[in-house]
Amino acid sequence: DLITFHDYDLGVAFAKANQKPVMLDFTGKTCVNCRKMEEQVWVEPGIFELLDNEVVLISLYVDDRTELPKDEQYESAFSGNTIKTYGQKWLEYQQTRYNTNAQPLYVIQDLEGNDLNEAVGYTPDAAEYQEWLESGIDKFKK
């Protein structure tokens, strides 16, 4: 099984300690295409090795109903809603930063949170997905 962080800050700290790029995985518990990617694309030998060894995977569930600590809840300038759960926080981050609310959405970032390549969504073609992964990892290494 892949080591996956569900806490953004812990994942980034681990990435910094290990000098690896971060791969954000905006996902949902009920996201059918997310499961298809995990079960049909991520398991491909070349892709699994990259995810397992070359990136720090942080899965952000946009439907996570776990309540944020009171001091982290806030009024959204973006939506006008009160952001009370981790899922709402990650969905708003995805919407404000990437202008989409569709899952899955994958992003490869450097250790400062800068995107290394274009974010991609559902990519059932394993070769295409592996090429995308490698392009982000290669940019990180330069």
Secondary structure as GFF3:
##gff-version 3
##sequence-region A 1 142
A	DSSP	beta_strand	4	5	.	.	.	ID=ss1
A	DSSP	alpha_helix	8	18	.	.	.	ID=ss2
A	DSSP	beta_strand	22	27	.	.	.	ID=ss3
A	DSSP	alpha_helix	32	36	.	.	.	ID=ss4
A	DSSP	pi_helix	37	41	.	.	.	ID=ss5
A	DSSP	alpha_helix	45	53	.	.	.	ID=ss6
A	DSSP	beta_strand	56	61	.	.	.	ID=ss7
A	DSSP	three_ten_helix	70	72	.	.	.	ID=ss8
A	DSSP	beta_strand	74	75	.	.	.	ID=ss9
A	DSSP	beta_strand	82	83	.	.	.	ID=ss10
A	DSSP	alpha_helix	86	98	.	.	.	ID=ss11
A	DSSP	beta_strand	105	109	.	.	.	ID=ss12
A	DSSP	alpha_helix	126	141	.	.	.	ID=ss13
###
